[in-house]
Amino acid sequence: MSIYEHFRDDEKPFIDAVFGWQDFVISRYAPKCTDFLDPRQQEILNLIIGQHGEVRTYFCGGFEAAERKRALLVPEYFHVRQEDFGLTLFELQYPKKFAKITHREMLGALTGLGLVRDKFGDLLFKDDRVQFVAAQEIADFVLTHLTHVGNVKVSCKEMPLSDILHIENHWEEAVGTVSSLRLDAVLSEIYNLSRTKIAQYIQSGKVKVNWKPVEKTAYELAPGDNLSVRGLGRSRLFAVEGVTRKGKQRIRYGRLIS
């Protein structure tokens, strides 16, 4: 049985990359640090390599509850230090009394520099403070070129990782029933909207599953999938907890409230 059978088709390129990293570590007996990975990618990496055998895997995103983390694949017996992950923490300096910066604006400003999302970790907001984690290899570029977020003039100050804002996600959990695990059916239950309305969101490119855009209403979900609908917020399918007498599937899910 091929290992690909355990994963979705769109995850195959990432699986190939994982095997490439593994071969690099084994053949060169040297560590391999990846770009920032989302939680689903971290899960896949752990399932394929884990902590056993010739290669071991460690993750760091600046703090324990970080969502996006860099992975460090190392030979057995390699001593891992935090600095091996190549993380740089920036805090935004801007006129806080006169401006407010949103997550979407911040992400747009960073990717607008011509850098891919994989080079950035979590974007952290607390009161009027804004921080973000970046790969060390692009830190000088960001420091020089990030001068505006939207119409707001900004500058970046490099901070020690010990000063990172510790943000934890909180989920409002609920239980419901769906006719199937189709994307439109599950989102309809979670957001309490008709499947017709949900289909409009999906087909207009406003829905992501595990941080990737999905435009097929019939896309089949699985427990653990992370979902987002632009304008409605983020959610997660935690588990499928059985079948009702009428043949519907009972699901447990959560919506992100902070």
Disulfide bonds with the S-S distance in Angstrom:
none
